[in-house]
Amino acid sequence: MATDAKAATSYEEGLKGASEKVAEFREDRSPLKRVQHWLHQTPSAVPMIVLIVAIIIFGFLSENFFKAGTLSTILQQIAIVGILGCAQTLVVLTAGIDLSVGAIAVFSSVLMGQATFRYGIPAELSIVIGLILGTAMGAVNGLLIAKMKLPPFIATLGTWQILLASNFIFSANETIRSSDIEEKARALQFWGGSIQPGGVKILYAVFLMIVLVAIMSYVLRSTAWGRHVYATGDDPQAAELAGVPTKNVLIQVYALAGFFCAIAGWVMIGRFGSVSPTASTGQLGNIQSITAVVIGGISLFGGRGSIVGMFFGALIVGVFEMGLRLVGTDPQWTFFLIGVLIIFAVAVDQWIRKVAG
Amino acid sequence: MEPILTGRNLVKRYGKVTALDNCDFDLYPGEILAVIGDNGAGKSTLIKAVSGAVIPDEGEITLEGRKIRFTNPIEARQAGIETVYQTLAMSPALSIADNIFMGRELRKPGIMGSVFRQLDRAAMEKFARAKLNELGLMTIQNINQAVETLSGGQRQGVAVARAAAFGSKVVILDEPTAALGVKESRRVLELIRDVRSRGIPIILISHNMPHVFEVADRIHIHRLGKRLCVINPKDYTMSDAVAFMTGAKLPEGVTEAA
């Protein structure tokens, strides 16, 4: 016994005199490493820099770019994508993806319109119904993913088709005209209203988008629920063991995403005036919101990034579209450059995630 | 002395596999109980049953004489049983403070906390720093550093500190030194003794016989889904223990049904 124990401890004798410090944090890093660390802690910095550079370049290339009207138009054009992006951000932070955001938005707008025009429900109540049903559609995604363990891509690919088809069937492809809505249901068009300080038109929808981003930024950063969303996306097993109810978090995230999509649907009525089941958002909303999220530096692997980054991402897309139009190039260059940006953003994300190495 | 934590006739089946077969278990106040056993002997299942990660099919667990039944790890934690899993259960992208308080965050007092649900970061950081320092763990420059930027030993230290900070009754450590170097292992073993010296009993699961024999007060040898015997490390050698857990030798007074 004695020899056994001795043999067991003797191999550690060489440790005597070795440094006892275990958990010290060294800070001698190269400048590049420091940049990497800074980006690691401030994930929205990259899109912010890209945005500023883009604004400066377009400011030089086109004298009209810095006019207040141009800037307010850009904000107006990204309002819907920005709100869908809030939904997509939540989902992507949990390492998921939501392909049904556009479909939920269009279907919700159709439900709000038809509730009033087909069933005669007061517009205000129709809006509430639309918001509830949009949330329910999101919750179905959440249940499929959390309870039935379907991969988010497949689950939402399915619900995208189902919801979009239901939308066409339910509405019988019927568009509700802008003039009718103006006459009978002004509340549906609320977000299309604007204030015009000094002749520059700013839609209420723009303020709504900014308020939603600000609220979600606070929720994600400064509440326990927000930390749970990050933890769920970062490492679900670890989060579960640490006491995070990951299934509930997932269902809540998809339901909240559905709610944001329904809000986007309401905003669409204000932006376009009419209620159209064939609105392009149904097909393009997914790709646009994912683009904003990715360019905004949010990791598709979950748990990293900030919603403010998504806002910058949406702005970058808006600035490119507007800037290139003012410069007068072929509009295809917009898509070309956005494609380059997406790849750049994901490459930067990969680099940042290697920070530990 | 009464055991603080006991298991009686615990059974857990996974399909046709019986991971726990009428297993008994006792932990006494203030001791370090090592649990050893061959791969597949059911150690992990036993520990998960005690820590709430697995619900046993049969049998009962008592804590301080009261019967308990956990359906998830959070309930076990609320009862004062903290577990450091082999995987550490930390979110790599989140900060040290975030990880220490994951699932039990502190909110600000007053309306900011109750209505706006705002986290009290200052209080959480202060507490986290105090706990790490209390265990002599680190000279911290940045408690908001992401866990993934820490070394293996540092992460283990944070995980043990988290368990020690909140584990009022029992701390369970699953293979705490498995992924660590010699020096870091030494530090963690000291950490384990520090935790015991504060009167908190520890369950240590390990394959590392030198470590087990060094720190354990008693050794629970697990074999074929049940407790084969409990030995005092002063009375047996490591090779005895290995022989018992692999079935090469039977301890006195124990017969094993083939």
Interface residues (C-beta under 8 A of the other chain):
Chain A: M1 D4 A5 A8 T9 Y11 E12 L15 A18 E20 K21 V22 A23 E24 F25 E27 H37 H40 Q41 Y218 S222 T223 A224 W225 R227 H228 Y230 A231 D234 D235 Q237 A238 A239 E240 L241 A242 G243 V244 P245 G303 R304 V355 A356
Chain B: A53 P73 I74 R77 T83 Y85 T87 L88 A89 M90 S91 P92 A93 L94 D98 N99 M102 G103 R104 E105 R107 F116 R117 Q118 L119 R121 L132 L137 M138 T139 I140 Q141 N142 N144 Q145 A146 E148 T149 L150 S151 G153 Q154 G157 V182 K183 E184 R186 R187 M209 P210 F213 E214 K234 Y236 T237 M238 S239
